């Protein structure tokens, strides 16, 4: 009978060993790296658009009525400072390459 706090690894949780498993993980990582970067980039753009739509009046762009912005405000308060910094940052040609 096992106790609740006991940490026994399952067969699925064990780390595969050997050259074949290492090559498999390497190929998977090489194939999926670009896709994961693109997914993170598109998430960043969606978050920028969401923040602009909800808090655009902070930047001088009134898009939504203040009532709806105030309803969403508790969810976006932790991100306001970094969002303002990203939106007001000067851009140059090298930013397009990232």
Buried (B, 14 or more C-beta within 10 A) or exposed (E): EEEEEEEEEEEEEEEEEEEEEEEEEEEEEEEEEEEEEEEEEEEEEEBEEBBBBBBBEBBEEEEBEEEEBEEBEEEBEEBEEEBBEEBEEEEEEEEEEE
